[in-house]
Amino acid sequence: MSRSAERLGLKVHATALPSAGSWVLNAGLKPGFLLEERAKLRGPLLYVDVDAVFHRNPWPELHKLDCDIAVYYEASGRLVSATILLNDTPATAQLLELWRQGCLANPDVWDQLVLEEIIAEDEKSANPQFRVVKLPVSFCWIFDRVENEEVREVFIEQLQASREAKKRKRWFGRIGKRLKRRRDRIDDIERILNSA
């Protein structure tokens, strides 16, 4: 992620956090971390999972969005918290606090489901507090997902580290097709980055 961003001249602040013990618990750390970063830094912030690759500078498009938060939703309506624009507004800080509290109260629930529920409840209210924009798939593109909508250009590609974390034990050490596709894609990306 960092190498691909630096190649485009993008400033990256990557922070490693100690493991909370499981994939879901680790993901639940995200809103607390983002709340701290939002309080320290001014201006718009773009959160991207560390298993992502930048193909194009996303800022010219992101600066056009008038919102508190922008996030990608799959065609099924499921929110994906792998790429999130956080503008510098009081409502953004309020939403991050609600998300943090929701993850703390429900540690076994995936962080993006908690955020999806908070946004859905707010949208149903008489006076919604949060201005949410749905990002196009080009900001959260998964290379082998057949339900990806057509895109002219990909800004951010997600490489699905969860496939590694969730891999099942198989006979003779074999790996599944989805995990093999991920590893092959990573090899392709590394060849591109190393040749630049």
KEMI-583755 format. One record per residue (C-alpha): y, z, x. Coordinates in pm, whole numbers, plus 50000, padded with zeros to 5 digits. Example, Ala and Ser with C-alpha at 12.3 -4.5 7.8 and 13.67 -1.06 7.14 Angstrom:
BEGIN
495505078051230;498945071451367;
//
This chain:
BEGIN
500005000050000;502515010050267;501844979550485;502224955450195;505504971950090;506934972450442;506044935550479;508454929050189;511144952150327;510494979050065;511065015450155;507975036550083;507565073950067;503825081550068;502675117450024;499115129950064;498165158949840;495165181749890;492275175349654;492185196049337;488405191149320;487795160649100;489225126649011;490705139448683;492145171048839;493685150849122;495265126648874;496615156948686;498745165548992;500785133648942;503375145848686;504175177548885;504615157349203;506785131749024;508905159048867;509595173649214;510455139349357;512685130849060;514625163349118;515105155849492;515955118849485;518735099849308;518435065449156;515425047849009;511975056549148;508885035049134;505605053749145;502615032849250;499075045349310;498165044449677;495395018949616;497964992449522;499274961849703;502794947749672;502834909849652;506514905649559;509604927649554;509584943149204;513154956849213;515064925949096;513054927248771;512914965148740;516694969048777;517074948748455;515234974948246;517344998348035;514995027747984;514025062548093;510525052048190;508635019148213;504855018548220;502074993448165;499904993147851;496664973647832;496114950147536;493994977647379;497095000047371;495855022947650;498595034247890;497875029548262;499765053748486;499155034548812;502675019348813;505595038548662;509335032448681;511255065248653;514975060648602;517375088348694;518045102848348;517765137648194;515225123647946;512995112148233;512965147348379;512215161548034;509325137147984;507895145248328;508025182548246;506195176947916;503615156048097;503145182748366;502715209748103;500265187847910;498125182348219;498155219448303;497165228447945;494405201747941;493055199648299;489945180248195;491955152648024;492995122448228;496745123148310;497445089248154;495915099847822;498235130047820;501275107947889;500165082347631;499945109647366;503395123947452;505015089647425;503155081247104;504235114046941;507835108347049;507825072646910;506595085846572;509335112046549;512465107146340;514655108446653;512755096046961;514025112147281;512595087847534;513455051447594;510155035847704;509695000047817;506254984347844;505804967248180;504114933248193;500674931048355;502264915648667;503304951248767;499804965748724;497504935948781;493784941248841;492304910949016;488954909548834;489954921148487;489104892948248;491494905747980;494534901848208;497164881248033;498474850348213;501074857248482;503294834148685;503554858948970;502004892349055;504314919749178;501844948549215;498064946649228;495944977549165;492734978749370;490865004149158;489935032049401;488365049249100;485415025449143;484655042249475;485155077249337;482965070749033;480195050349198;476705059249088;473765064649320;471565033749319;468205025049461;468135016149832;471875022849867;472874992049667;476324990749510;477344978049168;479004944249107;482434958849025;482444979649342;481314949449549;484134928349400;486624955949491;485384957949848;485494920149885;489064919649747;490144946849991;488684926050277;490764896150155;493944917150132;493414932450478;492924897650629;496214886550473;498114917650587;496654916350939;497534879450981;501204884950894;
//
